[in-house]
Amino acid sequence: MEQTDRHNRSGAAETQPNSMIRVLVVDDHAVVREGLLMVLKRSPEIAVVGEAGDGKAALVEARRLNPDVVLMDVNMPGLNGLQATAALMAENNHVKVIGLSMYNDDEVATLMRQAGASAYLSKGCSTEELTRTIHNVVRDNGAAAAPRNDNAS
């Protein structure tokens, strides 16, 4: 599929029939990043454009790669997912962030949304829910249409 990099007047990524959703995966655990990469690469309309192991690297990679979606681990050493999301949204409000955590925690979900995340999922979510949420936040421009996973991890 042809990869396009289109944004509308508000800077939000537009989904075109032949466009790929560009995703940056951020998690401090290499095995989790690798698992997410394997899962996402099976989806023909998602292109994993990069990965990062911490919040600082996430900001650098997001600037360099201009992804449509960032899968952001919440709990990382140094610059955590909440701080990295807030910083990313302050400089690049068209990107959609999906917070990921091992814990199904309403308070953390709320904090991630306040930082600018479009959705929050437990790492125990299904592959289908993850890919559906990625599509939803891009299609709906992050209008909180993507459900939060309420299954316990």
N, C-alpha and C positions, 0 to 999 in steps of 0.2 A: 504494500500500500504506500501511496505517496504521502510523505510527511510534510505538513504545512504548518506555518507558524502565524496564525491570524488572530487578531484581537479586534474587538469592536471599539466604539468611541469611548466607552468607560474603561477600556483596558482589559476587559474580561475576555478570556479565551472563548472563541467560538468553535463549536463542533461542526465540522464540515463532513459530508459523506465520505470523502477520501482522506480525512485527516486522522492522525494518530493522537491519542491523549498522551502527552509527555509527562512522565512520572519520575520524581526523585525520591528515593527511599532513604530514610534517616533512622538509624538505630545503632546503639552502642554495642550490641551483640552481633558479631559477624555471622553466626549461625542463623539468627533471625533475619538479618538482611538477605542472606543467601536464599533462605526459604521464601521470603517475599519475592525476590527476583525470579525464582523458579516458577512460582505461581503466576505472577504477572506476565511473564514471557509467554505463557500459554494462551493469553488473550490477544487475538489478532489486532484489536484496535487500541492496544496499550503499548507504548514504547517506553521502556525503562531507560532514561537518559543518563542516570547517574545514581550514586549512592554516597552516603556520608556516615561517619561513625559518631559524630557529636554535633551539638548545636552550632558551634563556630564554623565547622566545615560545611554544615548545611547552608549557612548564609552565603559562604563563598561559592559553593556549587550552584545554589539557586541564582545568584547573580550571573554566573558564567553560563549556565545551561538554560535559563528562562523556562522552567517546567510549567505545565498547566496545573499539576497537582503535586503536593509534597506529602508523603506519608511520614508523619513525625512522631517518633517515640516520645512519650511524655517524660519519662524518668531517665535522664542521662546525666553523667557527671559534668561538671563545668557549667556551660550554658545549657540549661535543660530545655525540654520541648515547649514549655510555656513561654519562657524567655525568648527562645529562637522564633517561635510563631509570632509573638508580638513584634519583634524586630523585623522579621520578614514582611509582615503586613504593613509596617510603617513605611517601608521603602518600595514595596511591590504588591500593591493591593489587588492585582488581577489574579495572582496565584491562589489556588485553593489548597488549604491545609486540612488533612484528615489526621486527627490525633489518634495515636495507638497506645494502648497500655495493657499490661498484664491484668490490671484490676478493673473491675466493672464498678466505677465509683462516680456517683452523680456529682459530687463536689468537683472532682477533677474534670469531668465532662463540662461542667459549667465554666470552670476556670479556662479551659481550652477554648471554649466558644467566646468567652470575654476577651481572650488574647487574639481572636480573629479566626479561629478554626471554623471550617464549614461543617465538620462532622467529627464524631468521636466514636471509635470502635474498640472493643476488647480484642486483644490478640487471639482470643478464643473464637472469634467470629469465623464463619464459613468462607471458603474461597469465593463462593457466589455472592455473599453479602459484601465482601471487600470490593470485588469488581463492580458490583451494582452501585455501591456508594461512590466509587470513583466516577462512574458515568453520571450519576445523579448530581454530584457537586459541580461538574463541568456543564452539564445540560441546564441545570437550574441556577447557574451562576451562584452556587453556594447558598441558596435561599433556605437553608436548614431542612431541605426535603429529604436528605439522606438520614435514615433512622440511626439512632445510636443502638448498639448491640446491648441488649439487656440480659443476655445469657451469662451466667457466672462462668469464670474461667477456672 
